[in-house]
Amino acid sequence: MLEAIPDDAMLLKLVCSNQLQVFKKLCQEIELRYDTVSAWDNGGRKWTYECKYRLGGKTLCTLYFKPLVLGFMVIFGQDERERLELARPSLPAELVRFCDEAQTYHDGKWVMFLPSMYDEAYMRLLAIKRKPRPSIK
C-alpha cells in the first residue's frame, strides 16, 4: 500500500510533462464517462505506481508509472474480445497492433498501451469493455 497518493511533482520525477498531461486527460475522460472509483498502489516489481479504475467491483483499466514510461492497461474478457474484433476496422492501426500482440491469459487478453498522446480511441476501447454512462445534456 502507498503511504500517500503521488502528486504531480512525484509523477514528474518519473515521466515527462507530456506523459503526465496524457495521464491527466485519460483520467479526466474516464471520470467524465464512468462512475468509477480510483485506487493508487505501488506498481509491483515492474512499475513504480499504479492507478486502478474500478467500476461495479471490476477493474475498468489501470494506469502505470515507471521511469520514463506511462502505461495504460485494459483487460478484455472473452465477450469483450469478440466485441473488440468487431470494432477493429474503426480503431487506429497502432492500437490494433497492440491488441494483436498482447498476451491472452485464463482471465482475458491483457493489452498494455504506452500512450505518448491522448487518443479518443482509448475511450472507444473502454466502451467495448463497459458501456459509458448516458451523456448528460
Backbone torsions as a table, in degrees:
resi	resn	phi	psi	omega
1	MET	NA	147.7	177.3
2	LEU	-83.8	144.8	175.4
3	GLU	-73.4	-35.5	-179.9
4	ALA	-149.5	150.2	175.8
5	ILE	-67.8	130.9	-179.4
6	PRO	-64.4	137.3	177.3
7	ASP	-93.6	179.1	-177.3
8	ASP	-57.4	-40.1	-179.0
9	ALA	-62.9	-41.5	178.8
10	MET	-65.3	-41.3	-179.1
11	LEU	-69.1	-34.7	179.2
12	LEU	-69.0	-17.6	174.0
13	LYS	-73.0	-18.7	-179.6
14	LEU	-99.7	-47.6	-173.7
15	VAL	-121.0	166.1	178.4
16	CYS	-77.0	166.8	-177.3
17	SER	-62.8	-33.4	178.0
18	ASN	-63.0	-44.2	179.1
19	GLN	-64.3	-38.1	177.8
20	LEU	-63.8	-39.2	178.0
21	GLN	-66.2	-38.6	176.2
22	VAL	-62.3	-45.4	177.3
23	PHE	-56.4	-48.9	-178.2
24	LYS	-62.5	-40.2	179.5
25	LYS	-66.9	-42.5	176.6
26	LEU	-59.7	-46.8	179.7
27	CYS	-60.8	-44.7	179.9
28	GLN	-58.5	-46.6	-178.5
29	GLU	-68.9	-38.9	177.7
30	ILE	-62.6	-46.9	-178.0
31	GLU	-68.3	-29.1	176.7
32	LEU	-70.4	-37.1	-171.7
33	ARG	-96.8	-18.9	-174.9
34	TYR	-133.6	147.7	172.8
35	ASP	-87.9	78.7	-173.5
36	THR	-103.6	164.9	169.7
37	VAL	-118.4	129.8	178.2
38	SER	-104.7	147.5	179.3
39	ALA	-140.7	128.7	176.9
40	TRP	-93.8	146.8	175.9
41	ASP	-154.2	173.6	173.0
42	ASN	-71.4	160.9	-173.1
43	GLY	-93.4	16.5	179.6
44	GLY	74.6	-154.0	-176.7
45	ARG	-71.6	-32.5	-171.4
46	LYS	-96.8	-19.6	-173.6
47	TRP	-128.0	159.0	178.6
48	THR	-85.8	-46.9	179.8
49	TYR	-135.3	156.4	169.1
50	GLU	-137.2	145.4	174.5
51	CYS	-123.9	109.5	-174.4
52	LYS	-101.4	131.3	174.1
53	TYR	-102.5	124.3	-179.2
54	ARG	-116.9	145.9	-177.7
55	LEU	-137.1	115.6	179.7
56	GLY	60.4	36.0	178.2
57	GLY	83.0	-3.0	179.4
58	LYS	-117.6	150.0	-179.6
59	THR	-74.2	127.9	174.1
60	LEU	-85.3	-49.3	179.5
61	CYS	-165.3	168.3	177.8
62	THR	-138.1	136.8	174.9
63	LEU	-108.0	138.0	-175.2
64	TYR	-124.1	151.2	175.7
65	PHE	-130.3	139.0	165.9
66	LYS	-152.9	169.9	-176.0
67	PRO	-51.3	121.8	176.4
68	LEU	68.0	10.2	-176.7
69	VAL	-135.9	131.7	168.8
70	LEU	-111.8	127.6	178.0
71	GLY	-115.9	148.0	179.2
72	PHE	-134.2	111.3	-176.0
73	MET	-112.0	136.7	173.1
74	VAL	-128.8	130.8	178.3
75	ILE	-105.6	122.7	-178.8
76	PHE	-104.0	120.3	174.1
77	GLY	-74.8	-177.6	-175.4
78	GLN	-57.4	-53.4	-179.7
79	ASP	-62.1	-38.8	-179.9
80	GLU	-67.0	-34.8	177.8
81	ARG	-65.4	-36.2	177.0
82	GLU	-64.7	-42.6	177.2
83	ARG	-66.7	-34.7	177.2
84	LEU	-63.1	-41.8	178.1
85	GLU	-60.1	-41.1	179.8
86	LEU	-67.0	-30.2	-177.1
87	ALA	-86.3	-8.1	-175.6
88	ARG	-47.1	-46.6	-176.8
89	PRO	-62.4	-23.4	-177.4
90	SER	-93.9	0.1	-177.2
91	LEU	-102.9	150.0	176.4
92	PRO	-60.5	145.1	-176.6
93	ALA	-56.4	-38.1	-178.6
94	GLU	-65.2	-40.1	178.2
95	LEU	-67.6	-38.5	177.1
96	VAL	-62.4	-40.3	178.8
97	ARG	-62.0	-44.8	177.2
98	PHE	-59.5	-41.4	178.9
99	CYS	-64.2	-43.9	-179.3
100	ASP	-63.9	-36.9	-176.1
101	GLU	-84.8	-9.2	-176.4
102	ALA	-70.6	149.2	179.2
103	GLN	-77.5	137.9	174.6
104	THR	-102.9	127.2	179.2
105	TYR	-112.8	-178.2	-178.8
106	HIS	-62.0	-27.3	-176.8
107	ASP	-103.4	5.8	176.2
108	GLY	142.1	180.0	179.0
109	LYS	-94.4	117.1	-176.8
110	TRP	-92.8	105.2	-175.7
111	VAL	-105.6	116.6	178.7
112	MET	-106.0	121.3	175.7
113	PHE	-103.7	150.8	176.9
114	LEU	-120.2	75.4	-172.0
115	PRO	-68.5	131.6	174.5
116	SER	-105.4	-10.3	175.4
117	MET	-153.8	158.0	177.7
118	TYR	-75.0	139.6	176.4
119	ASP	-137.7	130.7	179.7
120	GLU	-58.1	-22.1	179.5
121	ALA	-60.8	-28.4	176.2
122	TYR	-61.4	-37.5	179.2
123	MET	-72.4	-31.1	175.0
124	ARG	-66.1	-37.0	176.1
125	LEU	-64.1	-42.8	178.5
126	LEU	-65.0	-34.6	178.2
127	ALA	-66.8	-26.8	174.4
128	ILE	-68.2	-39.1	-179.2
129	LYS	-72.3	-51.1	178.9
130	ARG	-142.8	136.6	178.0
131	LYS	-64.8	133.5	175.7
132	PRO	-71.0	161.7	177.8
133	ARG	-66.1	154.7	179.1
134	PRO	-58.7	146.9	-179.6
135	SER	-61.3	141.9	176.1
136	ILE	-97.5	121.4	-177.5
137	LYS	-116.2	NA	NA
